């Protein structure tokens, strides 16, 4: 009685994991673009795959 439930849970988990992998590999990063800024850089990154889209580093000012 419990075996069919366990099999259904395993099959469902494999299916959901495959869908998540497919969506992460086949998406447009520009549609998921988020802005970030910290103490030494700023730019944009993809919220799905966490890849940097653009990044700009601040140069340190000497003599201060």
C-alpha positions as CSV (number, residue, x, y, z in Angstrom):
1,X,0.0,0.0,0.0
2,X,2.8,2.4,0.8
3,X,5.0,1.4,-2.2
4,X,2.9,3.0,-4.9
5,X,2.9,6.3,-2.9
6,X,6.7,6.2,-2.6
7,X,7.0,5.5,-6.3
8,X,4.7,8.4,-7.2
9,X,6.7,10.8,-5.0
10,X,10.0,9.7,-6.6
11,X,8.6,10.1,-10.1
12,X,7.2,13.5,-9.3
13,X,10.5,14.7,-7.8
14,X,12.4,13.6,-10.9
15,X,9.9,15.4,-13.1
16,X,10.0,18.6,-11.1
17,X,13.8,18.6,-11.0
18,X,13.9,18.1,-14.8
19,X,11.5,21.1,-15.4
20,X,13.6,23.3,-13.1
21,X,16.9,22.4,-14.9
22,X,15.2,22.9,-18.3
23,X,14.0,26.4,-17.3
24,X,17.4,27.4,-15.9
25,X,19.2,26.4,-19.1
26,X,16.7,27.9,-21.6
27,X,15.9,31.4,-20.5
28,X,16.7,35.0,-21.5
29,X,18.9,36.5,-18.8
30,X,17.8,40.0,-19.9
31,X,14.2,39.3,-18.8
32,X,15.4,38.4,-15.3
33,X,17.9,41.2,-14.9
34,X,18.4,42.7,-11.4
35,X,20.5,45.6,-10.3
36,X,23.1,45.4,-7.5
37,X,25.6,47.9,-5.9
38,X,28.1,47.3,-3.2
39,X,31.2,49.1,-1.9
40,X,33.5,48.3,-4.8
41,X,31.2,47.6,-7.8
42,X,27.8,47.9,-9.4
43,X,26.0,46.2,-12.2
44,X,23.3,43.8,-13.2
45,X,22.9,40.0,-12.8
46,X,20.4,37.3,-13.8
47,X,18.1,36.3,-11.0
48,X,17.7,32.8,-12.4
49,X,21.2,31.6,-13.0
50,X,23.1,34.3,-10.9
51,X,25.3,35.2,-13.9
52,X,26.7,38.7,-14.1
53,X,25.3,40.5,-17.1
54,X,27.2,43.7,-16.7
55,X,29.5,44.9,-13.9
56,X,31.4,48.1,-13.3
57,X,34.2,48.3,-10.7
58,X,34.9,51.6,-8.8
59,X,38.5,52.8,-9.1
60,X,40.2,53.6,-5.8
61,X,41.1,57.3,-5.4
62,X,44.7,57.7,-4.3
63,X,45.7,60.4,-1.9
64,X,42.6,60.3,0.3
